[in-house]
């Protein structure tokens, strides 16, 4: 085969690879558009053109269209009569909205105005109806995913042109479904809309940075657009401010030349800087003017005047002392597993004490143990020394900028007084691009068939787990899908829960009432101890003991966050004798939707799942109808409390025997 034939074969291969990638791109765009739309309309936020009670961005749009910066609705005048209207103890029940700014008798939105200016207000002006925040969030998220895909394609074709199209195609799939967009869209209100808008514009800026890094006649066009889009990012979410360092990536070669005392032609550099900075500074100036017109201070975004369940001027909203705690939640906290659908549950309450002023976490899951595809980002390390990568200096410069964006955004988030899974969208999309680059490098660098096969099993498996985790957490998120769509959730859970039956999770040894033979401790009077704990973390149910005195005991039930009951009056007990205790509670059975209940009537299932009954030495001492959290058999503990400090950590008496009683089922 002569050189011409070799070149022709190479061209045909590249053309075929691109066609495969295009097919993947079209498929992923269509699938993600449908799934994003389904997600935002299948939770607690219906598709509607009416103004919703918690729709802050459309209220801001109404204000802009009316020629003002504050909401049209007037606050409760009683707020102005308070000694301190920002004190939660004083303003409880007086504000129409949660998490808004109250300043000089008016309501403002302290979240970035870009979504209202660019989408919601124009929609209202053109149609006379409201575009729901949920649909607006889905639109911005879909645009962000599409731009992420374009960025991955640009990097793959510039720096890894020989790779197979399906490799790039799978990475396109990752950019849409592995970036935590789906969980974020499960409850899309004004928080999520601001985040989705910033995601779209940040990825657009990152794409333009990648295109501007290589010199060419369009370099300044890409620099101008990079500055423009990053300005819109800041107008959506000002917390990206420090991440603006990514815009310096195209200037790294100039900086290196200057540091090496090489001759630099500063004229084109200055023109490049102008192209970048003019739109960026113009938009930053507009944001500062917006602040000044509202609060008389260009640096005040409204967070000093929040009505958000905490005192914005007294309580610590940010602190370096929160960094270790947030690092645990964002990076390291493992999900807990269940044999029942959706198979993943909330993380453990951390073993360490939360710092003073830290408000807690909302459905957090650490990146590293739960989403293994992001480990592929470590594979980009060789690009700082690998000579085989084409145009490696440009790729290194881009990676340096992208990693700086991720790191500085993480630093901002880690200093906040709470963690939330919706903030993942500030970090994961850019990190996902780096993971895709890591896959591309590995695919190009590995030469032997066996090693390449092993590597592909590794990264494809990691991608599958990460995407599945994103989907599962979206379904799990605050049980919004289960509550809003009980029929469809029930069918889905019923089908998937056959797996737990096949694995023996509903055998007689793992389901049904507990019988305990035990001796109570005789030296713990006046203290609480756990006896049976079911569930996980803040979704747990407790049977606990209170040793009233040397002659009596009380047995109590607690459904976390909702309370429970305790035996009254105390029960006479012989501390020196062995006792029998039977416990029947709804969490000792599979979830409502499980095929375990297929031959039972709905009334029988409800009775079984909502009944509490405690029998001591043949005498019923506690009974009632309660709600219970679902619990996997592996999360039923006797004599230990592994989920919290409530009621103590250990039963200090003697447990002689634990067994299951037969379940009474209708034929």
C-alpha positions in Angstrom: 0.0 0.0 0.0 1.5 3.3 -1.1 1.4 6.6 0.9 -1.6 7.9 -1.0 -3.6 4.8 -0.1 -2.6 5.1 3.5 -3.6 8.7 3.6 -6.9 7.8 1.9 -7.6 5.0 4.5 -6.8 7.4 7.3 -9.1 10.0 5.9 -11.9 7.5 5.5 -11.3 6.3 9.1 -11.5 9.9 10.4 -14.7 10.5 8.4 -16.3 7.4 9.7 -15.3 8.3 13.3 -16.8 11.8 12.9 -20.1 10.3 11.6 -20.3 8.0 14.6 -19.7 10.9 16.9 -22.4 13.0 15.2 -24.8 10.1 15.6 -24.0 9.9 19.3 -24.3 13.7 19.6 -27.8 13.8 18.0 -28.9 10.8 20.1 -27.6 12.2 23.4 -29.0 15.7 22.7 -32.5 14.2 22.0 -32.4 11.8 25.0 -31.1 14.5 27.4 -33.7 17.0 26.3 -36.5 14.5 26.9 -35.0 13.3 30.2 -34.4 16.8 31.5 -37.9 17.9 30.6 -39.4 14.7 32.2 -37.3 15.2 35.4 -38.4 18.8 36.0 -42.0 18.1 35.4 -42.3 14.8 37.3 -41.3 16.0 40.7 -42.9 18.6 42.9 -42.9 21.4 40.3 -45.7 20.9 37.6 -45.5 22.3 34.1 -47.5 25.5 34.3 -47.7 29.0 32.8 -49.1 30.5 36.0 -47.0 32.3 38.7 -46.2 29.9 41.5 -45.8 30.8 45.2 -42.1 30.1 45.2 -41.4 31.5 41.7 -38.9 34.3 42.5 -37.4 34.7 39.1 -40.7 35.4 37.4 -41.5 37.9 40.1 -38.1 39.6 39.3 -39.1 39.5 35.6 -42.4 41.2 36.5 -40.5 43.9 38.4 -38.1 44.5 35.4 -41.0 44.8 33.0 -42.7 47.2 35.4 -39.6 49.4 35.4 -38.4 48.6 38.9 -35.8 46.4 40.7 -37.8 45.3 43.7 -40.7 42.8 43.6 -44.1 44.2 42.9 -45.6 42.5 46.0 -45.2 44.6 49.1 -43.8 42.9 52.2 -45.9 42.6 55.4 -45.7 46.0 57.0 -45.2 44.3 60.4 -41.7 43.5 59.3 -40.8 47.2 59.5 -42.1 47.4 63.0 -39.7 44.7 64.3 -36.6 45.7 66.3 -34.6 43.5 64.0 -36.5 42.2 61.0 -33.6 39.9 60.1 -33.9 37.9 63.4 -35.6 34.6 62.6 -37.1 34.6 66.1 -38.9 37.9 65.3 -39.8 37.5 61.6 -41.2 34.0 61.7 -44.4 33.8 59.7 -44.2 37.5 58.6 -42.4 37.1 55.2 -44.3 36.1 52.1 -41.2 34.3 50.7 -38.2 32.3 52.0 -34.7 33.2 51.0 -35.2 36.7 49.6 -33.7 40.0 50.4 -35.7 42.5 52.5 -34.4 46.0 52.3 -36.1 49.3 53.2 -39.6 47.9 53.0 -39.1 46.1 49.7 -38.4 42.5 48.5 -35.4 41.8 46.2 -33.8 38.7 44.8 -30.2 38.3 45.8 -29.6 35.6 43.1 -28.1 36.7 39.8 -30.5 38.5 37.5 -29.3 37.0 34.2 -32.0 34.2 33.9 -34.7 36.9 34.3 -33.1 39.3 31.9 -32.2 36.8 29.2 -35.1 34.4 29.2 -38.0 34.9 31.6 -38.7 38.6 31.1 -38.5 38.3 27.2 -40.8 35.3 27.3 -43.4 37.2 29.5 -43.1 40.3 27.2 -43.6 38.2 24.0 -46.3 35.7 25.2 -48.0 37.4 28.2 -47.5 34.1 30.1 -44.9 32.8 32.6 -42.2 30.4 31.7 -41.9 28.2 34.7 -38.6 28.2 36.6 -38.5 24.4 36.2 -38.7 24.5 32.4 -36.3 27.5 32.4 -33.8 25.5 34.5 -34.1 22.5 32.1 -33.5 24.8 29.1 -30.3 26.2 30.6 -29.1 22.8 31.8 -29.7 21.3 28.3 -27.8 24.2 26.7 -25.0 23.6 29.2 -24.9 19.9 28.3 -24.9 20.6 24.6 -22.0 23.1 25.0 -20.1 20.5 27.2 -20.5 18.0 24.3 -19.1 20.5 21.9 -16.1 21.2 24.1 -15.4 17.4 24.4 -15.6 17.1 20.6 -13.2 20.0 20.1 -10.7 18.6 22.5 -11.0 15.1 21.1 -10.6 16.2 17.4 -7.7 18.6 18.1 -5.6 16.5 20.4 -6.7 12.9 19.9 -7.8 12.7 16.2 -7.1 8.9 15.8 -9.5 7.7 18.4 -12.6 5.7 17.5 -15.9 7.5 17.3 -17.6 5.4 19.9 -15.1 6.5 22.5 -15.9 10.1 21.9 -19.6 9.1 21.7 -19.6 7.6 25.2 -17.9 10.6 26.6 -20.6 12.8 25.0 -23.1 10.6 26.9 -21.1 11.3 30.1 -21.3 15.0 29.7 -25.1 14.9 29.7 -25.8 12.3 32.3 -22.9 12.1 34.7 -22.7 15.7 35.8 -25.4 15.7 38.6 -27.8 17.7 36.4 -30.6 15.1 36.9 -30.6 15.3 40.7 -30.4 19.1 40.5 -33.4 19.2 38.2 -35.6 17.1 40.5 -36.6 20.2 42.4 -36.0 23.1 40.1 -36.9 26.5 41.7 -34.9 29.7 41.8 -31.8 28.2 43.4 -31.5 25.6 40.7 -32.3 28.1 37.9 -29.4 30.4 38.9 -27.1 27.3 39.0 -28.3 26.0 35.6 -27.8 29.4 34.0 -24.3 29.7 35.4 -23.5 26.2 34.2 -24.6 27.0 30.6 -22.6 30.2 30.4 -19.5 28.9 32.2 -19.3 26.0 29.8 -19.8 28.3 26.9 -16.9 30.4 28.2 -14.8 27.3 28.7 -15.4 26.3 25.1 -14.4 29.7 23.8 -11.2 29.5 25.9 -10.4 26.2 24.3 -10.9 27.6 20.8 -8.9 30.8 21.7 -5.9 29.0 23.0 -4.7 28.2 19.5 -3.6 31.3 17.7 -5.5 32.2 14.5 -7.5 34.9 12.8 -10.6 34.1 15.0 -8.7 34.2 18.3 -10.0 37.6 19.3 -13.6 36.6 18.4 -13.3 33.6 20.8 -11.7 35.8 23.4 -14.5 38.3 23.2 -17.1 35.5 23.5 -15.2 33.9 26.4 -15.3 37.2 28.2 -19.0 37.8 27.3 -20.1 34.4 28.5 -18.1 34.5 31.7 -19.7 37.9 32.4 -23.1 36.2 32.0 -21.9 33.5 34.3 -21.2 36.0 37.0 -24.5 37.7 36.3 -26.1 34.3 37.0 -24.0 33.2 39.9 -21.4 35.7 41.4 -19.7 32.9 43.3 -17.8 32.1 40.0 -15.8 35.3 40.4 -12.5 33.7 41.4 -12.9 31.0 38.8 -12.5 33.8 36.2 -8.8 32.9 36.3 -9.7 30.4 33.6 -9.8 33.3 31.2 -6.0 33.6 31.6 -5.4 30.2 30.0 -4.9 31.6 26.4 -2.2 34.0 27.7 -0.1 31.3 29.4 2.4 31.1 26.5 3.0 34.8 26.7 3.5 34.6 30.4 6.0 31.7 30.0 7.9 33.7 27.3 8.0 36.7 29.6 9.3 34.6 32.5 11.9 33.1 30.2 13.1 36.6 29.2 12.1 36.0 25.6 11.1 38.7 23.3 7.3 39.4 23.4 5.4 41.5 21.0 3.0 43.2 23.4 0.8 44.9 20.8 -1.2 41.8 19.8 -1.3 40.7 23.5 -2.9 44.0 24.5 -5.4 43.7 21.7 -6.3 40.1 22.8 -6.7 41.3 26.4 -9.0 44.1 25.2 -11.1 41.6 23.3 -11.5 39.5 26.4 -11.9 42.2 29.1 -14.2 44.7 27.4 -17.4 42.4 27.5 -16.3 40.9 30.8 -15.8 44.2 32.6 -18.9 45.7 30.9 -21.1 43.0 32.4 -19.4 43.1 35.8 -20.0 46.9 35.7 -23.7 46.3 35.0 -23.9 43.9 38.0 -22.2 46.4 40.3 -24.6 49.2 39.0 -27.5 46.9 39.7 -26.3 46.4 43.2 -25.7 50.1 43.7 -29.2 51.0 42.5 -30.8 48.5 44.9 -28.7 48.8 48.0 -26.5 51.9 47.6 -23.4 49.7 47.5 -22.0 48.1 44.4 -20.5 45.2 46.4 -23.8 44.4 48.2 -25.7 41.6 46.5 -28.4 41.5 49.1 -27.0 38.6 51.2 -26.7 41.0 54.2 -30.4 41.5 54.2 -31.7 37.9 53.7 -34.8 36.4 55.2 -33.5 32.8 55.1 -34.0 31.2 58.5 -30.7 32.6 59.9 -29.5 36.1 60.8 -27.5 37.3 57.8 -25.5 39.8 59.8 -24.9 37.8 62.9 -24.5 34.2 61.8 -21.4 33.0 59.9 -22.4 32.4 56.3 -18.8 31.6 55.2 -15.7 30.5 57.2 -12.5 28.7 56.5 -13.4 26.6 59.4 -16.1 24.9 57.3 -13.7 23.7 54.7 -12.8 20.3 56.2 -16.5 19.5 56.8 -17.5 20.4 53.3 -14.5 18.6 51.8 -15.9 15.5 53.5 -19.4 16.0 52.2 -18.4 16.9 48.6 -15.5 14.5 48.1 -15.5 11.6 50.5 -18.9 10.8 52.0 -20.0 7.4 50.7 -23.6 6.6 50.0 -25.3 3.9 52.0 -26.6 1.0 50.1 -29.9 -0.9 50.3 -31.2 -4.1 48.9 -34.5 -2.3 48.0 -35.1 0.1 45.2 -33.6 2.7 44.6 -30.7 0.7 46.2 -28.9 3.9 47.3 -29.7 5.8 50.5 -28.5 8.9 52.2 -25.0 9.2 53.6 -24.0 8.4 57.2 -24.2 11.3 59.7 -20.5 12.1 60.0 -18.6 10.7 63.0 -17.1 14.1 63.7 -18.9 17.1 65.3 -20.1 19.7 62.9 -18.4 23.1 63.4 -20.3 25.8 65.3 -22.6 27.7 62.9 -22.6 24.9 60.2 -26.2 24.4 59.2 -25.8 20.9 57.7 -26.1 19.1 54.4 -28.8 18.4 51.8 -28.7 15.0 50.2 -24.9 15.1 49.8 -22.8 12.3 48.3 -19.0 12.4 48.0 -17.7 12.4 44.4 -14.8 10.0 44.9 -16.6 6.9 46.4 -19.9 7.3 44.5 -19.0 8.5 41.0 -15.9 6.6 39.9 -15.8 8.1 36.4 -14.3 11.3 37.8 -11.2 9.3 38.8 -10.4 9.3 35.1 -9.5 13.0 35.5 -6.3 11.8 37.3 -5.2 10.4 33.9 -4.6 13.9 32.6 -1.5 14.2 34.8 0.8 12.8 32.0 -0.1 15.6 29.6 2.4 17.8 31.5 5.2 15.5 30.4 3.8 13.3 27.5 5.4 14.1 24.2 3.1 11.8 22.1 0.0 14.0 22.5 -0.4 16.3 19.6 -0.3 20.0 20.4 0.3 19.0 24.1 1.2 22.6 25.1 -2.3 23.9 24.1 -4.0 21.0 25.9 -1.9 21.6 29.0 -2.8 25.3 29.0 -6.5 24.5 28.7 -6.3 21.9 31.4 -4.5 24.3 33.7 -7.3 26.9 33.3 -10.1 24.4 33.7 -8.6 22.9 36.9 -8.1 26.4 38.3 -11.8 27.1 37.7 -12.8 23.9 39.4 -10.4 24.4 42.4 -11.4 28.0 43.0 -15.1 27.2 42.7 -14.6 24.4 45.2 -12.8 26.8 47.6 -15.8 29.1 47.5 -18.3 26.3 48.1 -16.2 24.7 50.8 -16.3 27.9 52.8 -20.1 28.0 53.0 -22.0 27.1 56.1 -23.8 24.2 54.5 -23.5 21.7 51.6 -26.1 20.9 49.0 -26.0 18.5 46.1 -27.3 21.2 43.7 -23.9 22.9 44.0 -22.2 20.0 42.3 -23.1 21.7 39.0 -20.6 24.4 39.9 -17.8 21.7 39.9 -18.7 18.6 38.0 -19.2 19.7 34.4 -15.7 21.1 34.0 -14.2 18.1 35.9 -16.2 15.8 33.7 -14.5 17.3 30.6 -11.1 16.6 32.3 -12.2 13.0 33.0 -13.1 12.6 29.3 -9.6 14.0 28.3 -8.1 11.4 30.7 -10.0 8.7 28.9 -8.8 10.0 25.5 -5.2 10.0 26.7 -5.5 6.4 28.1 -7.1 5.2 24.8 -4.2 6.7 22.8 -1.4 5.8 25.1 -2.1 2.1 25.7 -0.8 0.0 22.8 -1.4 -3.7 23.7 -4.8 -5.3 23.1 -5.1 -6.9 26.6 -4.1 -3.7 28.4 -6.5 -1.7 26.2 -9.3 -4.2 26.9 -8.7 -4.0 30.7 -8.6 -0.2 30.5 -11.9 -0.1 28.6 -13.6 -2.3 31.1 -12.4 0.0 33.8 -13.5 3.3 32.4 -16.7 2.1 30.8 -17.7 0.4 34.0 -16.9 3.5 36.0 -19.0 5.6 33.5 -21.9 3.2 33.8 -21.8 3.3 37.6 -21.6 7.1 37.6 -24.5 7.6 35.2 -26.6 5.0 37.1 -25.8 6.8 40.4 -27.0 10.2 38.9 -30.3 8.6 37.8 -30.8 6.9 41.1 -30.1 9.9 43.2 -32.5 11.9 41.0 -35.2 9.4 41.7 -34.3 9.3 45.4 -33.9 13.1 46.0 -36.2 13.9 48.9 -38.6 11.3 47.7 -40.1 13.9 45.4 -40.7 11.6 42.5 -42.2 8.9 44.8 -44.6 11.4 46.4 -45.6 13.2 43.2 -45.9 10.1 41.0 -46.9 7.2 43.3 -48.2 5.0 40.5 -45.3 5.2 38.1 -42.8 5.0 41.0 -44.6 2.0 42.4 -44.4 0.2 39.1 -40.8 1.0 38.7 -39.9 0.0 42.3 -42.0 -3.2 42.0 -40.2 -4.3 38.9 -36.7 -3.6 40.3 -37.4 -5.0 43.7 -37.7 -8.5 42.3 -33.9 -8.5 42.5 -34.0 -8.2 46.3 -36.4 -11.2 46.4 -34.0 -13.2 44.3 -31.2 -12.3 46.6 -33.1 -13.6 49.6 -33.7 -10.2 51.2 -37.3 -11.1 52.0 -36.7 -14.6 53.5 -38.3 -15.5 56.8 -35.0 -14.8 58.6 -35.0 -11.2 57.4 -38.6 -10.0 57.4 -41.2 -9.8 60.2 -41.5 -9.1 63.9 -38.5 -9.5 66.2 -38.4 -11.6 69.3 -35.7 -10.8 71.8 -34.7 -12.6 75.0 -32.7 -10.2 77.1 -31.8 -9.0 80.6 -31.9 -5.3 81.4 -28.9 -3.6 83.0 -29.5 -2.9 86.7 -27.3 0.2 87.1 -28.5 2.6 84.4 -31.4 4.3 86.2 -32.3 7.7 84.7 -30.7 7.0 81.4 -31.8 6.2 77.8 -30.5 3.3 75.7 -31.3 2.0 72.2 -32.8 -1.4 71.7 -33.8 -1.7 68.0 -32.9 0.8 65.3 -34.1 0.6 61.7 -33.2 2.8 58.7 -30.4 5.1 58.0 -29.1 8.5 59.2 -32.0 11.0 59.6 -34.4 8.4 58.1 -34.4 6.1 61.1 -36.9 4.6 63.6 -36.0 3.7 67.2 -37.3 1.5 69.9 -35.5 2.7 73.0 -35.5 2.2 76.8 -35.7 4.5 79.7 -34.7 3.0 83.0 -37.0 4.9 85.3 -35.8 3.5 88.6 -34.9 0.3 90.2 -38.4 -1.0 90.0 -39.7 0.2 86.6 -38.9 0.8 83.0 -40.3 2.7 80.0 -40.2 1.6 76.3 -40.5 4.3 73.7 -40.8 4.7 69.9 -39.3 7.6 67.9 -39.9 8.3 64.1 -37.0 10.7 63.4 -38.1 14.3 62.9 -41.7 13.4 63.8 -41.6 12.1 67.4 -43.3 9.1 68.8 -44.7 7.7 72.0 -43.5 6.1 75.3 -45.2 3.8 77.8 -47.0 5.7 80.5 -47.0 5.0 83.4 -43.7 3.1 83.8 -43.9 -0.6 83.7 -42.9 -2.7 86.7 -39.8 -4.8 85.9 -37.5 -7.3 87.6 -34.0 -6.3 86.6 -32.6 -9.7 87.8 -34.8 -11.8 85.5 -34.6 -12.7 81.8 -37.4 -11.2 79.7 -39.1 -11.7 76.4 -39.8 -8.7 74.1 -41.7 -8.9 70.8 -41.4 -5.9 68.4 -43.5 -5.5 65.3 -43.1 -2.3 63.3 -43.5 -1.3 59.6 -39.8 -0.9 59.0 -39.3 -4.6 59.6 -41.0 -5.3 56.2 -40.1 -4.4 52.6 -41.3 -1.1 51.0 -44.9 -0.8 50.1 -44.1 -1.3 46.4 -42.3 -4.7 46.9 -43.6 -7.8 45.2 -43.5 -9.4 48.7 -47.0 -7.9 49.2 -48.4 -9.1 45.8 -50.9 -11.5 47.4 -52.1 -9.1 50.1 -54.9 -6.6 49.9 -54.0 -2.9 50.1 -55.6 -2.8 53.6 -53.5 -5.7 54.8 -50.3 -4.1 53.5 -51.2 -0.7 55.0 -51.8 -2.4 58.4 -48.6 -4.3 58.3 -46.5 -1.3 57.2 -48.0 1.2 59.7 -48.5 -0.9 62.8 -46.3 -0.7 65.9 -46.7 -3.3 68.6 -44.4 -4.0 71.5 -45.1 -7.0 73.8 -43.2 -7.5 77.0 -43.5 -11.0 78.6 -46.7 -11.6 76.9 -48.3 -8.2 77.7 -48.8 -5.5 75.1 -47.2 -2.4 76.4 -47.0 -0.1 73.3 -49.2 -0.1 70.2 -50.3 2.4 67.6 -50.5 3.4 64.0 -47.4 5.3 62.8 -45.4 6.1 59.7 -42.0 4.3 59.3 -39.0 4.8 57.1 -38.2 1.9 54.8 -35.2 -0.1 56.0 -33.1 -2.7 54.4 -32.7 -5.9 56.5 -29.0 -5.0 56.8 -29.9 -1.7 58.5 -31.9 -3.3 61.3 -29.6 -3.3 64.4 -30.4 -4.7 67.8 -28.6 -3.3 70.8 -26.7 -0.7 68.8 -27.4 2.8 67.5 -25.1 3.4 64.5 -27.0 6.3 63.0 -26.9 9.1 65.7 -26.3 9.9 69.4 -30.0 9.9 70.1 -31.0 7.5 72.9 -27.3 6.5 73.3 -25.1 4.2 71.2 -25.3 0.8 73.0 -27.7 -1.4 75.0 -25.6 -2.3 78.0 -27.7 -5.2 79.2 -27.5 -8.8 77.9 -29.2 -9.9 74.7 -29.5 -13.7 75.0 -31.3 -14.4 71.6 -32.7 -12.6 68.6 -35.1 -14.3 66.2 -37.9 -13.5 63.8 -41.5 -14.4 64.4 -43.6 -15.9 61.6 -45.4 -13.3 59.5 -49.1 -13.7 59.5 -50.1 -13.4 55.8 -53.5 -14.1 54.2 -53.7 -17.1 51.9 
